[in-house]
């Protein structure tokens, strides 16, 4: 998913989190590479749109 190994192994208090809770949390997550890809596309569209607006002025 793009996260380092054992990223979800410990909670904020330093205690080990049960595997079932870790799987549930990751099951509700979005893979970071996917988010980066989507955001890069949005950025490209935004910049292209802004450039086109400037040309029209």
C-alpha positions as CSV (number, residue, x, y, z in Angstrom):
1,X,0.0,0.0,0.0
2,X,3.0,2.3,0.0
3,X,3.4,2.2,3.8
4,X,6.6,1.1,5.5
5,X,6.7,-2.4,7.0
6,X,5.1,-2.6,10.4
7,X,3.6,0.9,10.0
8,X,0.5,-0.1,11.9
9,X,2.1,-2.5,14.4
10,X,2.1,0.0,17.3
11,X,-0.6,2.4,18.5
12,X,0.0,6.0,19.6
13,X,0.6,4.7,23.1
14,X,3.3,2.4,22.0
15,X,1.4,-0.8,22.6
16,X,1.2,-3.5,19.9
17,X,-2.1,-3.5,18.0
18,X,-3.9,-6.8,17.3
19,X,-3.6,-8.0,13.7
20,X,-7.4,-8.0,13.3
21,X,-7.6,-4.3,14.1
22,X,-4.7,-3.6,11.8
23,X,-6.3,-5.4,8.9
24,X,-9.6,-3.6,9.5
25,X,-7.8,-0.2,9.6
26,X,-5.9,-0.9,6.4
27,X,-9.0,-2.3,4.7
28,X,-10.6,1.2,5.1
29,X,-7.5,2.9,3.8
30,X,-6.5,4.1,0.3
31,X,-3.1,3.1,-1.2
32,X,-0.8,6.1,-1.1
33,X,0.5,5.5,-4.7
34,X,-3.1,5.7,-5.9
35,X,-3.7,9.0,-4.1
36,X,-0.5,10.4,-5.5
37,X,-1.5,9.4,-9.1
38,X,-5.0,10.9,-8.7
39,X,-3.7,14.1,-7.2
40,X,-1.1,14.5,-9.9
41,X,-3.9,14.3,-12.5
42,X,-5.9,16.9,-10.7
43,X,-2.9,19.2,-10.4
44,X,-2.2,18.8,-14.1
45,X,-5.8,19.6,-15.0
46,X,-5.9,22.6,-12.7
47,X,-2.6,24.1,-14.1
48,X,-3.8,23.5,-17.7
49,X,-7.1,25.2,-16.9
50,X,-5.4,28.2,-15.3
51,X,-3.0,28.6,-18.3
52,X,-6.0,28.4,-20.7
53,X,-7.8,31.1,-18.7
54,X,-4.8,33.4,-18.8
55,X,-4.6,33.0,-22.6
56,X,-8.3,34.1,-22.9
57,X,-7.7,37.3,-21.0
